[in-house]
Amino acid sequence: PRRALRLAAAGRASPMDAGLCGDALFLEAAGIGFHARVLRLYSRSRTKSLARSIYSLARTALEMQPIEAALTVDGAPQRHEAAQITVSNLPLYGTNFRPAPHARPDDGYLDVTVVPPAPASALPAFVAALRSGNLHALPGVRSFRCREIHISAPGPEPLHMDADASRHTPAMLRIWPAAINIVRPCAAPRA
C-alpha cells in the first residue's frame, strides 16, 4: 500500500485508450476463435488449475473448426477463414500472449490479427509464436489497424474481452481514445 501511495503521489498520469463492445470496456484484447473457445471451456469449471488449462487447450485444439468470419473494418467488408481473430488495444494480454507486439495503448487504433486455420499439430508452434510476439511470422497470418470492426460468423461464436468469454458474435468493437488515465512511475533523474 505504501508503494502504491508513493506511485499515486509521484507518478505521471497518462491517457490510455480502451476498446468498447456495446457499453463494456476491454483494455487488453478481444476476439473470437481459439482463445475465446478455450476461455469459455475453462470458465465452465469452478476448478481452476494447470490441469484444467491443459485440458481446455487440448480439447479445443482437437475440436476446433475454422470460422467463416465476416468483418466490416472501418466500413469496408472483408471475409476470412480463421482459427482466431484478435482485436488488441495493448501489445499483450493474458499470461504474456503477444498477438500485436506493435500495438500502443494511446494511438487511437485497435490492432487486428487474423490467424488462418491449421491442424492441431501446429498448436505448439502457434502458442510459441503467440508468446514470443512472432505470430506474424506464421504462414497466412494477417494484421491491420482500425478504429471500428464488426465481427460476425454463421452462428454465435464465443467472444472474449480480456479474460471474460461470456459474450458472442455478432459484435461491434471500437476504440475509445484516451478513455482512462493510468499512473506510471516517473523515470528516476539521471545523475
Residue pairs with C-beta under 8 A, 6 or more apart in sequence:
7 183
7 185
8 183
10 185
10 186
11 183
11 184
11 185
11 186
12 183
12 184
12 185
12 186
13 181
13 182
13 183
14 106
14 181
14 182
14 183
14 184
15 106
15 177
15 178
15 179
15 180
15 181
16 27
16 105
16 106
16 178
16 179
16 180
16 181
16 182
17 89
17 105
17 106
17 107
17 108
17 175
17 176
17 177
17 178
17 179
18 25
18 26
18 27
18 89
18 175
18 176
18 179
18 180
19 25
19 26
19 27
19 29
19 30
19 87
19 89
19 110
19 161
19 173
19 174
19 175
19 176
20 26
20 173
20 174
20 175
20 176
21 30
21 159
21 161
21 167
21 171
21 172
21 173
22 172
24 161
24 167
25 161
25 176
25 179
26 89
26 161
26 162
27 89
27 90
27 105
27 162
28 88
28 89
28 90
28 92
28 93
28 94
28 162
29 86
29 87
29 88
29 89
29 90
29 93
29 99
29 100
29 160
29 162
30 86
30 87
30 159
30 160
30 161
30 162
30 171
30 173
31 84
31 85
31 86
31 87
31 159
31 160
32 67
32 69
32 82
32 84
32 85
32 151
32 153
32 157
32 158
32 159
32 160
32 169
32 171
33 67
33 82
33 83
33 84
33 85
33 86
33 115
33 157
34 60
34 61
34 64
34 83
34 84
34 115
34 126
35 84
35 86
35 94
35 97
35 160
36 84
36 157
36 158
36 159
36 160
36 165
37 60
37 64
37 158
37 165
38 56
38 57
38 60
39 56
39 158
39 160
39 163
39 164
39 165
40 158
40 160
40 165
41 56
41 59
41 60
42 48
42 52
42 53
42 56
43 165
43 166
45 52
57 123
61 120
61 123
62 120
64 83
64 117
64 120
66 81
66 82
66 83
66 116
66 117
67 81
67 82
67 83
67 85
67 153
67 157
68 79
68 81
68 153
68 154
69 79
69 80
69 81
69 82
69 85
69 114
69 151
69 152
69 153
69 157
70 77
70 78
70 79
70 151
70 152
70 153
71 77
71 78
71 79
71 80
71 85
71 149
71 150
71 151
71 152
72 78
72 149
72 150
73 112
73 144
73 146
73 148
73 149
74 146
74 147
74 148
74 149
75 148
80 114
80 116
80 142
81 116
81 117
82 114
82 115
82 116
82 117
83 115
83 116
83 117
83 118
83 126
84 113
84 114
84 115
85 112
85 113
85 114
85 115
85 151
86 93
86 99
86 100
86 112
86 113
86 115
87 110
87 111
87 112
87 149
87 151
87 173
88 99
88 100
88 103
88 110
88 111
88 112
88 113
89 103
89 105
89 110
89 111
89 175
90 100
90 103
90 105
91 98
91 100
91 101
91 102
91 103
91 104
91 133
92 98
92 99
92 101
92 133
93 99
93 162
94 163
96 131
97 130
97 131
98 130
98 131
98 132
98 133
98 135
99 111
99 113
99 130
99 135
100 111
100 112
100 113
100 143
101 133
102 111
103 109
103 110
103 111
106 178
108 147
108 175
108 177
109 145
109 146
109 147
109 175
110 145
110 146
110 147
110 149
110 173
110 174
110 175
111 143
111 144
111 145
112 143
112 144
112 145
112 146
112 149
113 135
113 136
113 141
113 142
113 143
114 141
114 142
114 143
115 126
115 135
115 138
115 140
115 141
116 139
116 140
116 141
118 126
118 138
125 138
126 135
126 138
129 135
129 137
129 138
135 141
136 143
147 174
147 175
148 172
148 173
148 174
148 175
149 172
149 173
149 174
150 170
150 171
150 172
150 173
151 159
151 169
151 170
151 171
151 173
152 169
152 170
152 171
153 169
153 170
156 168
156 169
157 168
157 169
158 165
158 167
158 168
159 165
159 167
159 168
159 169
159 171
160 167
161 167
